[in-house]
Amino acid sequence: MIKEREELILNLKRIEGNEYRLNEGEKAMDFAQHMLEYIGDIDPKLRDDLIYSTFCNWIYEKDYFNNEELIKILDTIVDEKHLFFHIGNQYDNTVFTRTFSVLIVDLLLGKERQKPFLDTEKFIKVKDSLIKYYNEENDLRGYLDNMGWAHGAAHGADAMLELAISKKSDEVVLSDILKALERVLYNGKYFLSNEEDERMTRVVFIILMKDLLPKESLTYWIEGLSKCIESEYSREQYITRVNTKNFIRCLYFSLMHQKNTEDITGVLFKVEERLNKFIKTDKQVLKELESL
């Protein structure tokens, strides 16, 4: 296994140095099968810089995989050894296999959007797998010293964005996406401190700007995010409130750069006001200062 891994590293470095071109007689699928075996390697150079970058180039730029091969990669990446590898675990290295598998799902959904290759049955499979993963991933750590990015909330959000803009998605799928995003915001264990909220915001931003869901439905969902303040105070409630407040702020400022969004930004402003416990305190301080 060590020899096989080192050989893969040498080959991928050579391929990277050759602008991701293969030598005569080499087949991308042969490499892909080995790359999938090491998709969760703890070495960020292999996992991120070599394997992920090679998949990205071969899927989007070189178009090395035919439809049958893309489907084979998809079937592998959403299985129990990849996307659902020890799902539910926390604080161990299995997280890398899951979070980099979901990045491959993101690439494949992007390819599907550009050049459809999934029939209805396969699309439903990847849709169900992705939403299930985002609902069940419990290790939401961001950057890990010496091992690089885990970043499940962010990577999953990238794939959720591709799912949201797929022509095969409908309002039911979009509603499930919003519920899954809320589950991550409400995880109660991890502060989303590595710009996960920015990546998650992009999903809702696109749904709003492209009118993929009725505005009334999105307004109702956004307003509902403030229900966390109705819970009794606890550490979990505090983490949820902070995550949700920051998410609302990200979405607010993203929309402020667009025209004709005043109705939604108005809703976001009010929700942030409910979540921000310092507003009343600051108003009181100002009142006291005025009386001096």
Buried (B, 14 or more C-beta within 10 A) or exposed (E): EEEEBEEBBEBBBEBBEEEBEBEEEEEBBEBBEBBBBBBBBEBBEBBBBBBBBBBBBBBEEBEBBEEEBBBBBBEBBBBEBBBBBBBEBBEEBBBBBBBBBBBBBBBBBBBBBEEEBBEEEBBEBBBEBBBBBBBBBBBBBBEBEEBBBBBBBBBBBBBBBBBBBBEBBEEEBBEBBBEBBBBBBBBBEBBBEBBBBBBBBBBBBEBBEEEBBEEEBBBEBBBEBBEBBEEEEEEBBBBBBBBBBBBBBBBBEBBEEEEEBEEBBEBBEBBBEBBBEEEEEEEEEEEEEEEE
